[in-house]
Amino acid sequence: MGLRIIPREEKFFDLFTQQAEVVLEGARLLKNFLEDYTDLDQKRMLIEKVENEGDEVVHKIIEKLNTTFITPMDREDIHALASAMDDILDFINATVQRMHLFKVKKVTDDAKKLANIILRASEECLELIRNMQNMKDVKGMKARWIEVNRLENEGDVVSRAAIAALFEDGMDPIEVIKWKEIY
């Protein structure tokens, strides 16, 4: 173990883990919201609360970034990772808010498939982030980020197919507009 004259701040990894846990909670809540489409106002408010918790963690990361001299990784990478995880929560919250605003009566199977993909990707991201600090399982980390990429591609395929199906099934044009925006 080498001696460091200027200590490096390691708290970022704790904050990343905390944020990834909040993202996973948001993904679980989204899945539950879509699969058990009842008590919508209560579930929507809970998702909004979790999104706000995620915002608070991002603020802590940015504050720590602005007050730390030596960071454990590039500043741009820290900011990009925090922003990307924040975007996931923002999209989850935006989805349920749109469903509320559009007064969606019934959830599509494609929406449920997308929620399951988001949940699986969030689980993989949490495990990746837990291993970032000490890089103890690089092979496992590589397998996980490949899986996250595969899930992203799977989500793209499901999303595109769901949007295409809106225009093929003779659906009410207003419903097409709603679901295209939600997807």
HELIX and SHEET records of a PDB file:
HELIX    1   1 LYS A   11  GLU A   35  1                                  25    
HELIX    2   2 LEU A   40  THR A   67  1                                  28    
HELIX    3   3 ARG A   75  LEU A  101  1                                  27    
HELIX    4   4 ASP A  109  ARG A  130  1                                  22    
HELIX    5   5 VAL A  138  GLU A  168  1                                  31    
HELIX    6   6 PRO A  173  ILE A  182  1                                  10    
END                                                                             
